[in-house]
């Protein structure tokens, strides 16, 4: 298995809304790994997903991440990503 983890950190007002455009430069699929509640309750998850979808990014969302992630939770995310392939 090969895993590519390109990194780009953007710090600017509204940078959150550029996620789709930035993601598009790296491919057409994304594994979105989040905690269970914050993004959804804040309304940011809906905005984030809309931005990714509008840039033709297929998203697999793994949200079962505990406060202190374990090897098991990481392996579960990997398994989910493999299923969505």
C-alpha positions as CSV (number, residue, x, y, z in Angstrom):
1,X,0.0,0.0,0.0
2,X,1.2,3.5,-0.7
3,X,0.0,6.5,1.2
4,X,0.6,10.1,0.0
5,X,0.2,12.9,2.6
6,X,0.7,16.2,0.8
7,X,0.7,19.1,3.2
8,X,-0.3,22.6,2.6
9,X,-1.1,25.0,5.5
10,X,-3.0,28.1,4.6
11,X,-3.6,30.8,7.3
12,X,-5.9,33.5,6.1
13,X,-9.4,34.9,6.5
14,X,-11.8,32.6,4.7
15,X,-9.2,29.9,4.1
16,X,-11.7,27.4,5.2
17,X,-13.7,28.1,2.0
18,X,-10.7,27.3,-0.2
19,X,-10.6,23.7,0.9
20,X,-12.3,22.4,-2.3
21,X,-10.0,24.3,-4.6
22,X,-6.9,23.2,-2.7
23,X,-8.1,19.6,-2.5
24,X,-8.9,19.5,-6.3
25,X,-5.1,20.1,-6.9
26,X,-4.4,16.7,-5.2
27,X,-7.1,14.5,-6.7
28,X,-10.8,13.8,-6.8
29,X,-11.3,11.9,-3.5
30,X,-10.8,12.9,0.1
31,X,-11.0,11.1,3.4
32,X,-12.4,13.6,5.9
33,X,-11.5,12.6,9.4
34,X,-13.3,14.5,12.2
35,X,-14.5,14.3,15.7
36,X,-18.0,13.2,16.4
37,X,-19.8,16.4,17.1
38,X,-18.1,19.8,16.8
39,X,-18.1,20.3,13.0
40,X,-21.7,19.2,12.6
41,X,-23.1,21.2,15.6
42,X,-21.2,24.3,14.5
43,X,-22.7,24.1,10.9
44,X,-19.1,24.0,9.5
45,X,-19.4,20.4,8.3
46,X,-22.3,21.2,5.9
47,X,-20.3,24.2,4.5
48,X,-17.1,22.1,4.2
49,X,-18.9,19.2,2.4
50,X,-20.7,21.6,0.0
51,X,-17.4,23.2,-0.9
52,X,-15.8,19.8,-1.6
53,X,-18.8,18.5,-3.6
54,X,-18.9,21.7,-5.7
55,X,-15.3,21.0,-6.7
56,X,-16.2,17.5,-7.7
57,X,-14.4,15.9,-4.7
58,X,-15.9,12.6,-3.6
59,X,-15.8,12.6,0.2
60,X,-15.6,9.6,2.6
61,X,-16.3,11.0,6.1
62,X,-14.9,9.1,9.1
63,X,-16.3,10.7,12.2
64,X,-15.7,8.1,14.9
65,X,-12.5,9.7,16.3
66,X,-12.1,9.7,20.0
67,X,-10.4,12.5,21.9
68,X,-7.2,10.5,22.1
69,X,-7.2,8.4,18.9
70,X,-6.1,4.8,19.1
71,X,-4.5,2.5,16.6
72,X,-7.9,0.9,16.3
73,X,-9.6,4.1,15.3
74,X,-6.9,4.8,12.7
75,X,-7.3,1.3,11.3
76,X,-11.1,1.8,11.1
77,X,-10.6,5.0,9.1
78,X,-8.2,3.2,6.7
79,X,-10.7,0.3,6.3
80,X,-13.5,2.7,5.5
81,X,-11.4,4.5,2.9
82,X,-10.5,1.1,1.3
83,X,-14.2,0.2,1.1
84,X,-15.0,3.5,-0.7
85,X,-12.3,2.9,-3.3
